[in-house]
């Protein structure tokens, strides 16, 4: 039985390294180890100020990642040149302003249709799968399909915020939009604030979910139980094993 892939976002590992300088923790070795521990992808999100992932990191990781390599970011020219040079499995486009703390909103794929269509075509010419960070809005999802996206990545912050109080309501819009994606043959990824408490329930209620990208929560959990145990725990949730993540 297939289940969603787990891509580990290693930005927080780079942030910890940068806080002290030097090369501890070793980002490249951590990525290799994450794959060895069961991760099925590695995600990076280089920002213009390089406050965590540096552009050189993106190049260095290309040499060692053996699963799926996913590069996220806003499609300015510097970013696009980097992505086409590295030629990852997937590029996830996000509408981040330069100084934003974290990605907390999806694309307006209707307003930015011309930009996205050109960027997506450019990336796909290099054989790169393209995903668009997006919210639960069928019109924008349909527009994502029209501009040529291979997948969308749902911004799951609202789900995570509401999950503790009302899981069924929290996931309802995502389930509805996942079914819509299935109808129009658009792949589904998800990410933002997913963790060991809410991941299994989300996965069970998302028909066609292909991949989740998790960084902050996963690295935080690893401080307590270690990276190998943490990755296995997240895979356990995604496989939907009996009782995992049941709010009841």
N, C-alpha and C positions, 0 to 999 in steps of 0.2 A: 504494500500500500504506500503510495506516495504521500509526502508531507512537505510543508514549507521548508525551504532551505534557511539556515541561520548564517547570516553574514555579520561578522564581528567588526564593528566600527572601532578603529584603534586610535581615534583622535585623542581620547583621554590619556592614553599611554604616552603619546607624544607631548601632551600638555604637562604631564608629570616630569618627563625628561627635561623639558625646556625650563621648568621652574628652578632647576638646580644647575643647568648647564651640563656639559659633558654628554655621555651616552648611556646613562643609567636612568630608567630601564632602557635596554637596547630594543628599539622599536622593530627593527627587522627581525631579530630573533624572536620577539614576542609574537609577531605575525606568523612566523614559521611554526612556533609552538601552538598557537591557536588552531592552526590547521591540523597539527598532529593530535590535538586534543578533541578534534571532531568538527571544528568550524568548517562550513561549506562555502565560505566566501570571506573576503576581507574588504572592508569599506574604509575609504578615507575621504575627508572633506577639507581640502586645502583652501584657506581663506586668504584674502589679499595681504593681511598683516602677518600671516604665517605664525599665529600665536600658538598653534599646536602642530598640526601637520605642515611641514615645510615642502616646498616644491621639489627639493632634492629627495625628500622621503618618498614622494610619489614615484620617482625614477628608481630609487633603490628597491622599493617593494616590488616593482615590476620584475626584478630579477629572481625573486624568491617565491612569489605567490603561485601556487599550483592549483588552487581551486578557482572560483570566480573572483575577479578583481573589479570592484565597483568604485568609481570616482564620482563624488558629488560636488556640485558647485554652481555658482552663477556663471552664465556663459559669456564672460567678457573675452576679449581676444587672447589675453595671456593664458587664461584657463583653457580655452579651446586649443591653443597651440600645444599646451602640455598634454591634454587628453589625446589628441591625434598622434602625438609623438609616442606616448606610452601604449596606445591601442588596447585599452582594457576590455574585459568582457562587456561591461555595462557602464554607461554614464548616466547619472541621475541629475537632472537639471533642477535647480532650486532658485526661487526668486529673491534671494537674500540681498538686502542692502549691504554695502561694504562693512559697516561697523556693527552689524547685528550680533547679539550674543549667541543665539541658536536659531535654527530654522523653525519658525512658528506660524507659517502661513503657506498656502499653496499657490500655484500659478493661477492667474486669470487668463486662461488659455484662449479666451475670446478676444480680449483686448490686445494680447501679445501674440496673436496668431501668426502674423507675418514674421516676427523675430524667431519664434519657435520653429516654424516650418523650415526656414533657412538653416538654422543651427542643427536641427534634427537631420536634415538631408546631408549636411556636411559630415556629421558624425557617422551616419549610416554608410556613407561612401567608403569609410575606412573599416567597415565591418563591425562597428560598435553598436550594441543594443542600447536603445535610449528609453529612459523612464522619466516621467515628469512628476514632481512632488505636487500633490493636489489634495483638495478637500472633498467632502461628500456633496458634490453638486453635479447632477447628471448632465446639465448643459455644458459645464466645463469639461467633464469627462468625455462627452461626445466630441467636443472641440479638440481634445487631446488626440483622439483617434483621427480626426480630420487633418490635423497638422502632421501626422505621420508617426506619432509615438508608438513604440512597441509595447510599453507598459506604463502604468502609473504607479506612484508610490503614495499611498494614503498617509496623510498627516494625522497621526493617531493621538495627539495631545488631548483633544476633547474627550475621546473615549477613556483615556487613562484618568482624567480628572473626575469623570462621572461614575466610573466603574465601582468604586467602593460603596456608593450609595444606591445605585440602581443599574446593575450590569446589563439587564435586558434592554433598557432604554439607551444606555451608553453605546451599545453595539448596533442598534437597529438601523441607523442611517448607513453604517458601513456595510451591513449585510445587504441592504437594498441596493446600494451602489455596486457591490461586488457582483450581484446577480446581473445588473445592467452591463457591467464590464464583460461578463461571460457572454451575454447576448450579442455584443458588438465585437467579440473576439479581441479584447484588449487585456493584456497580462496584468496581474495584480501583485504589487509589493506593498509593504507597510513599514512604518517606523516612526518613532518618537514617543518616549515615555512608556514603552512596553517593558514589562519586567516579569519576574517570577510569579507575581501575584495575579496579573491580568492576562498573561500571554495565552495560556491554554484556552481560556474561554473565548478570547478573540479569534484564535485560530479555528476553533470548532465552528464558529458562526460566520466564517468567511469562505464561502464556496469559491474554489479556484485560486486561493492564496498561494503564491509561488515562493515568496521570499520575505523575510523580515531582516531589517538592519538594526542592530542594537549595540549601543556603546556605553553610555553613561551608567545605566543601571547594571549592565553586565560587569563592567570594570569595578563598580562599587561593591557588588556581591563578591567579586574575586578577592577583595581585601579581607573578607571573613572566611571564605571556604576554599580559596585558591582558584586559579584560572581553569585548571582541568575539570575540577568538580563543578564549577560554575557553567562551563560550556555544556557539560553533560546534563546538568539540570535544565538548561534552556532547551536542549534537544528533546529531553523527556517531555517538556511542556508542548513542544511543537508536534510531537508524535501522538499527542492526545491520549496518553496512557490513562487507564482507569483512575478517576479521582483527581487527576492533575488540574489544578486551577479552578476547581468547582466552587462558585461563590456560595453554594448551599452546604 
